[in-house]
Amino acid sequence: ALPISGTEGGSVSVHCPYNGSHVNHSKYWTRDGDLSFTLLTTPSRRELSWGRFSVRDETSSRSLILTIEALTPGDAGDYTCGIHLQGSTQTMDASLTVLPVAFVTGLGVFPTSEKPGSNRVIIGVIVGAVVLLVLVIVVVILWRMCSGKKDYA
């Protein structure tokens, strides 16, 4: 299967090339072999969409294009493109991986290209710790100033 990856929340397009002699054949994309999830194009209907999924038969480039918008982890899996021919079906498989857009720490959001343990994460933790320490010092100073102004009348 052709490996395809996209980022959560983003979109991905998967191209299924076909021979020029197949321009006027019906074509489809299906997911995990589930025929209830099948997007079928015909010579009279070359574009269709279903929710976040759309299929376009680009006859000029001879490619059936599946586009998925607003990717979720649940979209990951195997997709099959097929071309109905007389007596047979020509297929191509693609395997979609959905990558998380970011991981969240208590100090901020870092891109997925920055793995835990990287320099950027370490710098973020250090900056966060310094900010927290300064905040604690300011609170202690203000508390002491306020508690030292007692009226002894």
N, C-alpha and C positions, 0 to 999 in steps of 0.2 A: 504494500500500500504506500502511496505517496504521502510522506509526512508533511503536515500543514500545522502551523501554530498561529494563534492569535492571542491578543491580550484581553482579559476580562473587561467588559464595557466597550471594547472597540469593535471593529468589524473585520471580516475576513472574506476573501473571494477565492474560490477554487475553480481552476480552469480544467475542463475536460476536452482535449482536442479530438477532432474527428476528421475523417477523410472527406474530401470535397464531394465525393459521390454520395455522401450521407446527408447532404444539406436538407433534403426534403423528407427525411425520416423523423419519426417521433423519438424524442429523447427524454431522459428522466434523471433525477437525483433522488436517491432514497437513503435513509439512515439506518444503520445497524441491521439491514435486511428487513426492516419493518415496512411492509407494503402499505400500512395505514399512513406512513409518513413518506409519501412519494409526490414529488413535484414534476409533472409531466408536461412537456412542450410538444406542440404539433406544428406542422407547416403553416397552419392558419392562426396559431397562437404561440408566438415565439417568446413571450415574456409573461411571467406570472409571479405573484407574491402571496405569501401566507404568513401573516404576522411579521416576525423579524427575518424571515427567510424569503429569498427571491431567486428566481432562475431566469436567465436570459440566454437565448440561442443567438450567438453572434455569428451569423452566416459568413460575414466578410472575413473574419479571422478563423472560421471553422472551429468554434469553441463553445461549449455549453458551460455557462458560468453560474455557479452557486454562490450567493452572497448571504452571509449571516451578519446581522446588525446586533449591537448591544450584547455581545457574547457573554455567556454565563458558563460556569464550570459544568453545568448540565449539558451543554452543547458538545462537550468532548465526546469523541467516539469515531466510529467508522462510517464513512459515507461512500456510496457507490453511484457512479454515473453509468448510465446504460443507453445504448442506441438500439432501437428495435429494427432488426433487419429481417428479411424474409426467411423464416425458419430458424432464426437464431437471434442472440442478443450479444452485442459487443459491450464489454464493461471495463471500467477503470475504478480502482479503489483508492480512497484517500483517508488518512487517519488524522483527525483533528485533536490537537492538544490546546487547551485554554490555559494561559498563564495568568497568575494573579497580577493585577496592575501594581500593587505595592504591598509591603507588609508594614504594619503599624506598630510603633513602639510607644512608650509613655512619653517620649520626647519629640515625636514627629513622624512623618511619613517619608519613607525612602523608596526610590525606584527599585524594581525587582532586579535590576542589573547590579545593585549593591547588596551583596549577600551578608548575612550576619557574620561579624568578625572582620568585615572590611574596614579600611581606614575611615571611611565616611561615617560608619555607624559608631566607631570608637570616638571620633571627634564629636558627634552628636551627643553621645552619652556624657562626655566630659563637659561640654558646654551646658548641658542640662543640669549636671551636678553643680557647676559653679553658680548658675542662676539660682538654683534652689538654696545653696549655701548663703548667697548674698541676701536672698529674701528672708531667710531665718535670722540672719544678723540684724537686718533692718527691723524686723518684728520685735526681737529681744531689746534692741535699743529703745524703740518707741514704748514698749511695755515698761521698761525701767524709768524712762522719763515721766511717764504718766503716773506710775506708782510712787515716784519720789516727790510729787507735788501735793502731798496731803496737807490739809488745812488743820493746824493744831490750835484753834482758837478757844 
